[in-house]
């Protein structure tokens, strides 16, 4: 499932990044989004606030759709 469907405050493991956009994939990798990494959705409003390692990021729904957990 994509990160858009994830429950709040539940830790997930990233299975893959599913996008044909190399720039988007590079950006997500720079945030620490890659297979095997743990990710938690902290808040959902217009965008998603996610926790990766010890950092929090605000990502839009298009980026969240590319992250499969």
Buried (B, 14 or more C-beta within 10 A) or exposed (E): EEBBEBEEEEEBEBEEBEBEEEEBBEBBEEBBBBEEBEBBBBEBEEBBBBBBEEEEBEBEEEBBBBBBB
